Amino acid sequence: MNPDLPVFRYHPDPIASGSVRESAETCACCHRATGWIYTATFYTAQEVSGSFCPWCIADGSAAERFDGEFMDSYGLAGVGEEILHEVTRRTPGFHAWQDPHWLVHCGDAAAFVGEVGYSELAAHPEALDQLRQELRLGGLHDAAQVDQFLTHLGESATAMLFRCTACGAHLAYADAS
């Protein structure tokens, strides 16, 4: 994490996740070259030529100026309007094969940790168990199929890992190509 970047409560390390990278590009909102540029999704009906610097994301000016969002509100059911606004309009999104979505725990949006394979996910047994249960409910009823899918995470599928901002529990969802 770079100490010079704005702090994003719900995406604490956007450099590690690949959502922000060093760049000489000029921000499409403030027209400054800050040394950093956003690389993931932005949803808007307007035409935007270029990407945004992390500061225009953090202060909400990019989302306001271009009437857009960095993340869809899917998955954020049950959180207050302020949290919903912070995640969708003032937090960097992340790269995913399918439509990315945010997870919620303890009544708050969870913090996005990053895209992980099985070995990284196995370090967080509560997230692994939660994902195992989600896969069984989603149609993989055979425990051997679920375990085979999970142990191959990092190949044709990955897990999106989150950490609860209240209790610290880890949770995840599978993302496949």
C-alpha positions in Angstrom: 0.0 0.0 0.0 1.3 3.5 -0.9 1.0 6.0 2.0 0.7 8.9 -0.5 -2.6 7.5 -1.9 -6.0 8.3 -0.4 -7.3 5.8 2.1 -10.2 3.6 0.8 -11.9 1.9 3.7 -13.5 -0.7 1.5 -10.5 -1.3 -0.8 -7.5 -0.8 1.4 -4.8 -1.8 -1.2 -5.9 -0.9 -4.7 -2.3 -1.2 -5.9 -2.0 -4.8 -4.8 -5.4 -5.7 -6.4 -4.4 -4.1 -9.7 -7.1 -1.5 -9.6 -4.6 1.4 -9.4 -1.2 1.5 -11.0 1.6 3.9 -11.5 1.1 6.0 -14.6 2.0 9.3 -16.3 -1.6 9.5 -17.7 -3.7 12.5 -17.0 -6.9 12.1 -15.0 -10.0 12.5 -17.0 -11.7 14.4 -14.2 -9.0 16.8 -12.7 -6.7 16.8 -15.8 -3.7 16.3 -13.6 -0.9 13.7 -13.9 -0.8 12.5 -10.3 1.5 9.4 -11.0 -1.4 7.0 -10.3 -4.3 5.9 -12.5 -7.4 3.7 -11.9 -7.6 0.6 -14.2 -10.9 -1.2 -13.4 -14.5 -0.6 -14.3 -16.5 2.6 -14.4 -20.2 2.5 -15.3 -21.7 5.6 -16.9 -23.9 6.6 -19.9 -21.5 9.4 -20.6 -18.4 9.2 -22.8 -15.2 9.4 -20.7 -11.9 9.7 -22.5 -9.3 8.3 -20.1 -9.1 7.0 -16.5 -9.3 8.7 -13.1 -6.7 9.4 -10.4 -7.3 7.9 -7.0 -8.0 11.4 -5.5 -10.9 12.0 -7.9 -12.4 8.6 -6.9 -11.9 9.2 -3.2 -13.5 12.6 -3.1 -16.4 11.5 -5.3 -15.7 14.1 -8.0 -15.2 11.6 -10.8 -18.5 9.8 -10.1 -20.3 13.1 -9.7 -18.9 14.8 -12.8 -19.6 11.8 -15.1 -22.7 10.5 -13.3 -21.3 7.0 -12.8 -20.3 4.3 -10.4 -17.1 2.2 -9.9 -19.1 -0.7 -8.6 -22.6 -2.0 -9.1 -24.8 -2.0 -6.0 -25.5 -5.7 -6.4 -24.6 -7.5 -3.2 -24.8 -4.4 -1.1 -28.4 -5.1 0.2 -29.0 -4.1 3.7 -26.3 -1.4 4.0 -27.2 2.3 4.6 -27.3 4.9 1.8 -24.0 6.4 3.0 -22.1 3.1 2.8 -23.7 2.3 -0.6 -22.6 5.7 -1.9 -19.1 5.2 -0.6 -18.6 1.8 -2.2 -20.2 2.6 -5.5 -19.1 6.2 -6.0 -15.9 6.7 -3.9 -14.2 3.4 -3.8 -12.1 1.8 -6.6 -13.8 -1.2 -8.2 -11.8 -4.3 -9.1 -11.2 -6.6 -12.1 -13.3 -9.7 -12.5 -14.3 -12.2 -15.2 -18.0 -12.0 -14.3 -19.8 -8.9 -13.1 -18.0 -8.0 -9.9 -20.0 -7.4 -6.8 -19.3 -6.4 -3.2 -19.9 -8.6 -0.1 -21.6 -7.5 3.1 -20.9 -8.8 6.7 -22.1 -7.5 10.1 -24.3 -4.9 8.4 -21.5 -3.2 6.6 -19.7 -3.5 3.3 -16.7 -5.7 3.6 -13.2 -4.6 2.5 -12.0 -6.0 -0.7 -8.7 -7.9 -0.2 -8.1 -9.2 -3.7 -8.3 -12.0 -6.1 -7.0 -15.2 -4.7 -6.4 -18.9 -5.6 -6.9 -21.9 -3.4 -3.7 -21.6 -1.3 -4.4 -18.0 -0.3 -8.1 -18.8 0.4 -7.1 -21.9 2.5 -5.4 -19.5 4.9 -8.8 -18.2 5.7 -10.9 -21.2 6.7 -14.1 -19.2 7.4 -14.0 -17.8 3.8 -13.3 -21.3 2.4 -16.2 -22.8 4.4 -18.6 -20.0 3.4 -17.6 -20.4 -0.3 -18.0 -24.2 0.0 -21.6 -23.7 1.3 -22.4 -21.2 -1.4 -21.2 -23.6 -4.1 -23.4 -26.4 -2.7 -26.4 -24.1 -2.7 -25.5 -23.0 -6.2 -25.8 -26.5 -7.7 -22.6 -28.4 -6.8 -24.2 -30.8 -4.4 -21.4 -33.4 -4.5 -18.8 -32.6 -1.8 -16.0 -34.1 -4.0 -17.0 -31.8 -6.9 -17.0 -28.8 -4.6 -13.5 -29.7 -3.2 -12.2 -30.3 -6.7 -13.5 -26.9 -7.9 -12.0 -25.2 -4.8 -8.6 -26.8 -5.1 -8.3 -25.6 -8.7 -9.0 -22.0 -7.9 -6.4 -19.9 -9.5 -6.7 -21.7 -12.8 -10.0 -21.2 -14.7 -11.7 -19.6 -11.7 -10.6 -17.5 -8.8 -12.0 -16.3 -5.5 -12.7 -12.7 -4.6 -11.6 -12.3 -1.0 -13.1 -9.8 1.4 -12.6 -9.0 5.1 -15.4 -7.8 7.4 -14.7 -4.2 8.6 -16.4 -4.9 11.9 -15.4 -8.4 13.1 -12.5 -9.2 10.8 -14.0 -12.4 9.3 -13.0 -13.3 5.8 -15.5 -14.1 3.1 -15.3 -14.8 -0.6 -17.2 -15.6 -3.8 -16.1 -17.5 -6.8 -15.4 -15.8 -10.2 -15.0 -18.0 -13.3 -14.2 -17.3 -16.9 
